[in-house]
Amino acid sequence: MKNFVNNSIFKICYPAFFSTAILAFMLFIPMSIVYAVNSATGVADCPTGQLCNPIGSSTLDDFVVKITVAALKIGVPIAALFIMWAGFKFVTAKGDKTAIEDAKNIFWYTIIGTAILLAASLLARVLTATIAQIQA
C-alpha cells in the first residue's frame, strides 16, 4: 500500500476524485428542501412580524413524506458516491484480498443502506396514503 500511495497517478487521481465528489454533492443537493418562499411568486406568504411555518406541512403525515423526500434527495447522491468509491477500491486493490474484501463491504453496506432509505420512503408514502384513505 505504501508504494501505491507514493505513486504519482494516485497523487493526481485522489484529489481529483474527492473534488469531483464534492462538486457532485453540491450540485445534487437541492436548495428547495425547506419551502419558506412561495415558488410561484418568489415572495414569502407570511405577513410581516409573524412567525410562519417554513415547511408548509399542516399534518404529520405530510411532514414525514417531506422529510423522506429530502432524505432521498440527499442520500441517493451520497450512495452513488460510495458506490463509485467502492469501484475505485476494487480497481486499486491489485489482487490484495483484504483490500478486495474492504471494497466488497463498502459496496454491500452502501446497497443495504440505499435499500433501507428507499424502503423508508416507500413505507412513509404507503402509510400516508392509507391514513388518507381511512380518513376519507
N, C-alpha and C positions, 0 to 999 in steps of 0.2 A: 504494500500500500504506500510505503514511503516513496518508492520510485515513481509511482503514479502521481503523487502529489507534486513531485518535482518536475513532472512532465510539462512542457510548455503548452501543449494543447489543453491540458486540464486548467492551467492558469488562465487561458483565454476563454474557454467554454464555461467554466464555473461561474465567473461574474456575469457573463452574458446570459446564462440560464436564469440566474436569480433576478437580474434586471428585467428580463422578459417576463418572468413570473410576476413581479411586482407591477409591471405595466399592464399585464393582462388582468390582474386582480383589480386594479384601479379602473379599468375600462368596463369590467363586468359588474361592478358594484353600482347599482342604480342609485342616484341621489334622491329618488322619489319614494323611498320606503315610508317616510312619515309624510302624510298628506296635509300639511298645515296651510297650504295655499290652494285656492280653487284653481284647478288646472285649466278651466275654460277662460277665466278672466285674468288669472295671474294675480289676483288680489285676495288677501285673507278675508274669510267670511265673518270673522269675529269683530264685533264693534270695539271701538277704541276704549281702552281702560278695563276690558273684561278678559278673564282667563277662559279660553275656549278649548275644546277637545281637539288636539292636533292630529289624532289618529283617525278620527272620523267614524269610529265604531260606536254604535249605541248599544250593542248587545255583546255578550261574552263570546258567543259562537263566531260572530263576525270578527271580533278581535283575535281569536285563536287562528282563524283562517288567514288573517293578515300577517300574523306572526309566522305561521308556517310558510307562507309565500315569501316573506322576507328571508327566512332561513334557507329556503331553496335558492333564492337569488344570490345568497352569499355562499352557501355550501356547495352547490354544483360546480362553480368555477374552481373552488379550492380542491374539490375532489379531482377535477381534471388536472390540476397542477400536481397533485400527489400521484396520479396515475403516470403522468409524464416523468415525475421524479423516480418512480419505481422502474420505468423503462430505462431511464438513464443509469440507474443502479444495475440493472440486468446487463446493459451493454458494457459497463465499466467493470463488471465482476471478473472477466477474463478467466472463467473456469474455477474461481475460488468458491468452494462450497458454502462457506459461511456468508460470503457476500451475496451469493445467489439466494440463499435462504432468507437473508435480510430483505432482499428485493421482493421475494415472494410474500413475505409477511407484510411489507408496506402495501403491496398490491391488494392482497386479500383483505387487510384491515380497511383499506380505502373502499373497496367494493362493499364490504359489510356495512360500513358507516353510511355510504351513499344509499344503500338499500333501507337502512333504518330511517334516514332522513326522508326518503320518498314514501315509505310506509307511514310515517307520522303525518305527512301532508295528506296522504290518501285517507287515513283514519279521521283526521280533522274534518275533511270535506264530507265524508260519509256521515259522520256524526252530526254535522251541521245540517245536512240535507234531511236526515232522519228526524232531528228535532223540529225543523221547519215543517215537515210533513205531519208530525204529531200535533203541532200547534194549530195547523190549518183546519 
